[in-house]
Amino acid sequence: MVAAQPEFGVVARFDAAAGVGTILVDDGSNIEFHCVALADGSRHTTEGRRVSFLRRLGPTGRSEAIGITER
């Protein structure tokens, strides 16, 4: 299930070799993402970038960010 409203945060960590990262959400929580979740298809981002995203329940049962766009 995908959340209907976008959330906002800052890329706190991104490991380009692994293609995974963490977003510090404005509410103080953290959410993980994979580079394929970047909406522009670039598969790369940098730490400190402000982003919006949707939250969904991933295949492991944990929340993950999808549809990530820079703000």
N, C-alpha and C positions, 0 to 999 in steps of 0.2 A: 504494500500500500504506500502511495506517495502522498506526502503532505500537500494540501491545496495552496497554502500561502508560502511565499518565499521567506527564507531567513537570511540574516546578514552576519558577516564576521570578517576575520582577517586570516590569511594563510599564515599559520604559526610555524609550520615545518613542511618541507617538501624534499623528498629523496628522489632525485631525477633518475638514478640508476635503478631503483626499485619501482619508480612510478607511483609512489604512494605519499600521502601527506595528511596533515591535520589542520583543521580550521578551528580557531578560537571564536566561538559563536558569541554574539553580542550579549546573550544571557549568562555568559560565564562558563558554559559547558564547552566540551570539545567534541568534534565529529571527524571521523576519518573519511578519506576519499581516495579513489584511484584515478590516475591521469585520464582514463577514458571518460570520466565524468565531466571533463572540461568542455563546455559547450562549443568553444571555438575550434575544437579538434586539434589543438596544438600539441597536446600531451606534455606540456611544460608550463609551469608557473613559477613565481618567485615568492619567497617569504615576505610578509608585510603588505601584500596586495589585499585590498578590500574587495570582497566578493559577495554575491548573493547565490543562493542554492536552494534546492528542494531536499527534503529529508525522506528517505525510504528505509524500509526494513530490508537489510541485505540477506544474502543466502546463508550467512552464518547466524542470523537472528539478531544481529546488531544493527543499529542505525548507521546509515552511510549517506554522504552528500552526493547528489547527482545534479546535472544541469547547471554546473558552476559557471557563473559569468562574472567578469570584473566590473566593479562599480566606479 
